Amino acid sequence: MSKAIRVTIGGKDLTLRGNDEEKIKKSVREVNLQVQHLQQTLREQSTPTLTILAALNIAEKYLDVQEQRANDLELVTDELTKMTEYLDRAWSQPLS
């Protein structure tokens, strides 16, 4: 069942709903870390702008992870195919 969770993101209090409170809290911590980092480097920007930039940074990281996952899956698939072909050749050779 969905549960109401009070959080603060970029200084703004929000009530979020979700089933996994710990995951929500970890996500909020990541957003706040991004916002804080941006506040230190882009002092002249407003909190809404910093929050949008933080969201874009997190989305970029997410896309990088997805791309890496796809590359890893392709590599593992290729290696398993090579191993399978090797074993097929080894099993089909007559014993001396």
C-alpha positions, 0 to 999 in steps of 0.5 A, spaced: 500 500 500 502 506 498 504 510 504 505 518 504 512 520 506 514 527 508 521 530 504 525 536 503 528 537 496 532 543 495 529 546 501 521 545 499 517 540 503 513 535 499 509 529 501 510 523 496 507 517 496 510 510 494 511 503 497 518 503 498 520 508 503 527 507 503 528 507 496 524 514 496 529 517 501 535 515 498 532 518 491 531 524 495 538 524 498 541 524 491 537 529 488 539 534 494 546 532 493 546 534 486 542 541 488 547 542 493 553 541 489 550 545 483 548 551 489 556 551 490 558 552 483 552 556 480 551 561 486 547 566 482 541 560 479 535 560 483 533 553 487 527 551 481 533 552 476 538 548 480 533 543 481 531 542 474 539 542 473 539 536 478 534 532 475 537 533 468 544 531 471 541 525 474 537 523 468 544 523 464 547 518 469 541 514 468 542 514 461 549 512 462 548 506 466 542 504 461 547 504 455 553 501 460 548 495 461 546 494 454 554 494 452 555 489 458 549 485 456 552 485 449 559 483 451 556 477 455 552 475 450 557 475 445 562 471 450 557 466 451 556 465 444 563 464 443 563 459 449 558 455 446 561 454 439 567 452 442 564 447 446 560 444 440 566 444 436 570 440 442 564 435 443 563 434 435 570 432 435 572 424 435 576 422 441 583 419 439 
